[in-house]
Amino acid sequence: MLSFKFLHYIQANAVHFDIVSFLKISEYYPPFVHFTGIIIALFSGENYKALQLLGLVYFLFSILTLYLYSFSVFKNKTTAFLSAFFYSFFITNYQQGRDFMLDIPSVFFILAALYYQENSRYFTKRKETLIYSFFVGISFLTKWTSLFFFIIPFLHGVVNGRKVERETLSRRQSHVLRSLLMGAVIICVICVPWYIVNLQRFIDISKVTSIGELADPQNLLSLQNIFFNINLLSMYQLTYIGAIFFLVCLFFFLKSAQIFVIQYLSLHLLP
């Protein structure tokens, strides 16, 4: 409906177009995905099934991007393939990928940003850093909660960037800083106009939507709360077989993490 509303406004106000009124059509949901639906809505005669097909396109891109990102991180084609394979068959992802919703496009943009961050070599490559910034901006203009997925990877990149090639550290720091500043400009150009126009309305609605659901556990330290999201993950994402596979993988992950911690302590802290 938002894509249709954006299209109707353009058709009715092509001569006297007001960008503020246009951006206020969607006061809570960032509008980038709805923008991409405008052209589909125009040429399909506002056929909602055509917009659902666009949701499928986003789903396919998210599968491809997950493969590329996994391969960049693990340098293993089998691991990358299995990551994309299992993701593509998660029940909720499969269903959401056939709707014109924000979640799957958001996953695609987040994965694309992380992929280019991984290939930016801790923000030392300017081209990759700027493309990373572009996808970060698009992510913020899709779902504001995207911010939380970038905080730790960004800090990881900045901290480790200081350790890269220490003999040219001062020059490299300057190069990284310029790239990040240029990236910040790209992010602001993409998403700041909509947030400024709708800031007050966005804050008012957030006061309501930020409160937890009454059905959620109320005691932070209770066993019910600890296992609450794990149960949701098992039932609605992984399903029974996927949950078993997840637990097996979790065991090996924790085992490898333990080995990594021991190696780190022996190299950096212990005498």
Secondary structure as GFF3:
##gff-version 3
##sequence-region A 1 271
A	DSSP	alpha_helix	2	12	.	.	.	ID=ss1
A	DSSP	alpha_helix	19	23	.	.	.	ID=ss2
A	DSSP	alpha_helix	32	43	.	.	.	ID=ss3
A	DSSP	alpha_helix	48	74	.	.	.	ID=ss4
A	DSSP	alpha_helix	77	89	.	.	.	ID=ss5
A	DSSP	alpha_helix	91	96	.	.	.	ID=ss6
A	DSSP	alpha_helix	103	119	.	.	.	ID=ss7
A	DSSP	alpha_helix	126	140	.	.	.	ID=ss8
A	DSSP	three_ten_helix	144	146	.	.	.	ID=ss9
A	DSSP	alpha_helix	147	161	.	.	.	ID=ss10
A	DSSP	three_ten_helix	166	168	.	.	.	ID=ss11
A	DSSP	alpha_helix	169	197	.	.	.	ID=ss12
A	DSSP	alpha_helix	199	209	.	.	.	ID=ss13
A	DSSP	alpha_helix	223	232	.	.	.	ID=ss14
A	DSSP	pi_helix	233	238	.	.	.	ID=ss15
A	DSSP	alpha_helix	239	268	.	.	.	ID=ss16
###
